[in-house]
């Protein structure tokens, strides 16, 4: 478990490629990371192939957006498809 103790947020937004979200999410968990889905809000998101993804946290803190989220939460960010 190479990522024990690491905190990683996988970004999710409407129209995300389902596998580009789920595969990194699951692999990071398998390596021991504390992984959460981070959305614009906590509303369910529908991926391109119709899978529903429910964010665990919001990635928008004040006006600082994702960078503010990472700085304040201590999570590293993973951006599917980037």
Protein Blocks (a to p, Z undefined) as FASTA:
>chain_A
ZZgoiacdddddehiafklmmmmmmmmmmnopacddddfblcdcddfkopacddfbdcbe
cjlmmmlmmmmnopacddehZZ
